Amino acid sequence: FTSNNWYSVDASMRRAGRFLKVEYNKLTPRDIIEAFEVHFSLFEKRTNRTLFSINNLDFLKDNIRSLPGAGINAIVTLALQNKAEEHLKFLQNKFNSLEDPLLSYLEEEDISLVDEKDLLKAVTTYLLELAPDKGKGIGFA
């Protein structure tokens, strides 16, 4: 049984003698990559559309050594928000120089998906600006 937040676990589960040991371990790079894949799948199922064009997350291995597990959702959300803002700016620029109806730009313009560059930017932003100083996950056996 594992948890990223010891205090969110029901008090009856945290009573003395229920577990042999409590461990405080950071996630491995492989764990983090798998968590990213799970979050990608969850966001895509929630929206019922493809959002990511990332086939291999190995490019992140050198950038995620200190990444806490709780930050993965924040990073994926940040990458999606950045991509949405990029598309809104594109549409605003098209609207400001409007020669044709705005809908024609929406139809002809393929909306790009979140790619490696977008995800790496979100990871960097999170680590430099948003990450809490505590980078430990909690697990118990």
C-alpha positions as CSV (number, residue, x, y, z in Angstrom):
1,F,0.0,0.0,0.0
2,T,1.4,3.4,-0.9
3,S,0.5,7.0,-0.6
4,N,2.0,10.4,-1.5
5,N,0.3,11.9,1.5
6,W,0.6,10.1,4.8
7,Y,-2.1,12.2,6.4
8,S,-4.7,11.5,3.7
9,V,-4.6,7.8,4.7
10,D,-7.4,6.8,7.0
11,A,-6.3,7.0,10.7
12,S,-7.3,3.4,11.3
13,M,-4.8,2.4,8.7
14,R,-2.0,4.5,10.3
15,R,-2.3,2.9,13.8
16,A,0.8,1.4,15.3
17,G,1.5,-2.1,14.3
18,R,-0.4,-2.0,11.0
19,F,2.8,-1.8,8.9
20,L,6.2,-3.2,9.2
21,K,7.9,0.0,8.2
22,V,7.3,3.4,6.8
23,E,9.6,4.5,3.9
24,Y,10.3,7.9,2.5
25,N,11.5,7.4,-1.0
26,K,11.7,9.6,-4.1
27,L,10.3,8.1,-7.3
28,T,12.8,6.7,-9.7
29,P,13.0,8.2,-13.2
30,R,11.2,5.0,-14.6
31,D,8.4,5.5,-12.0
32,I,8.0,9.1,-13.0
33,I,7.9,8.3,-16.7
34,E,5.2,5.7,-16.0
35,A,3.2,8.2,-14.0
36,F,3.4,10.7,-16.9
37,E,2.0,8.0,-19.2
38,V,-0.9,7.4,-16.8
39,H,-1.6,11.1,-16.6
40,F,-1.6,11.5,-20.4
41,S,-4.0,8.6,-20.7
42,L,-6.3,10.1,-18.0
43,F,-6.4,13.5,-19.6
44,E,-7.1,12.0,-23.0
45,K,-9.9,9.8,-21.6
46,R,-11.4,12.8,-19.8
47,T,-11.5,14.9,-22.9
48,N,-12.2,12.1,-25.3
49,R,-9.5,13.2,-27.7
50,T,-5.8,12.9,-28.4
51,L,-3.9,15.7,-26.6
52,F,-0.3,14.4,-26.7
53,S,2.1,13.5,-29.5
54,I,4.8,12.1,-27.3
55,N,5.8,8.5,-28.1
56,N,8.9,8.2,-25.9
57,L,9.5,9.9,-22.6
58,D,13.1,8.8,-22.2
59,F,14.2,12.3,-23.1
60,L,13.0,13.4,-19.6
61,K,15.3,11.0,-17.7
62,D,18.0,13.7,-17.1
63,N,15.5,16.3,-16.1
64,I,13.4,14.5,-13.6
65,R,15.7,13.2,-10.9
66,S,14.4,15.6,-8.3
67,L,10.8,15.6,-9.4
68,P,8.2,14.8,-6.7
69,G,5.4,12.5,-7.6
70,A,2.8,15.2,-6.8
71,G,4.3,17.4,-9.4
72,I,3.4,15.2,-12.4
73,N,-0.2,16.2,-12.6
74,A,0.8,19.9,-12.2
75,I,3.3,19.5,-15.0
76,V,0.9,17.8,-17.4
77,T,-1.7,20.5,-16.5
78,L,0.8,23.3,-17.1
79,A,1.8,21.8,-20.5
80,L,-1.9,21.7,-21.6
81,Q,-2.5,25.2,-20.3
82,N,0.6,26.5,-22.2
83,K,-0.6,24.8,-25.4
84,A,-4.1,26.3,-25.0
85,E,-2.7,29.8,-24.5
86,E,-0.6,29.3,-27.6
87,H,-3.7,28.4,-29.7
88,L,-5.6,31.3,-28.2
89,K,-2.9,33.7,-29.2
90,F,-2.8,32.3,-32.7
91,L,-6.6,32.8,-33.0
92,Q,-6.4,36.3,-31.5
93,N,-3.8,37.3,-34.1
94,K,-5.9,35.8,-36.9
95,F,-8.9,37.6,-35.6
96,N,-7.1,40.9,-35.4
97,S,-6.0,40.6,-39.1
98,L,-9.3,39.2,-40.1
99,E,-9.8,38.9,-43.8
100,D,-11.8,35.7,-43.8
101,P,-14.3,34.4,-41.2
102,L,-12.6,33.1,-38.1
103,L,-14.2,29.7,-38.5
104,S,-12.3,29.2,-41.7
105,Y,-9.0,29.4,-39.8
106,L,-10.3,26.9,-37.2
107,E,-11.1,24.5,-39.9
108,E,-8.0,24.8,-42.0
109,E,-5.5,25.1,-39.1
110,D,-4.5,21.8,-37.5
111,I,-4.3,22.2,-33.8
112,S,-0.9,20.8,-32.8
113,L,-0.7,18.5,-29.8
114,V,1.5,18.7,-26.8
115,D,4.9,17.5,-27.8
116,E,8.3,16.8,-26.2
117,K,9.3,20.5,-26.4
118,D,6.1,21.6,-24.7
119,L,6.5,19.0,-21.9
120,L,10.1,19.8,-21.3
121,K,9.2,23.5,-21.0
122,A,6.5,22.6,-18.4
123,V,9.0,20.4,-16.5
124,T,11.6,23.2,-16.5
125,T,9.0,25.8,-15.4
126,Y,7.7,23.6,-12.6
127,L,11.2,22.7,-11.3
128,L,12.4,26.4,-11.4
129,E,9.3,28.2,-10.3
130,L,6.5,26.0,-8.9
131,A,7.9,22.9,-7.2
132,P,7.7,22.7,-3.4
133,D,11.1,22.4,-1.7
134,K,10.1,19.0,-0.3
135,G,10.7,16.4,-3.0
136,K,10.0,13.3,-1.1
137,G,7.2,10.9,-1.7
138,I,5.9,8.6,1.0
139,G,5.4,4.9,0.9
140,F,4.8,2.2,3.4
141,A,4.9,-1.6,3.3
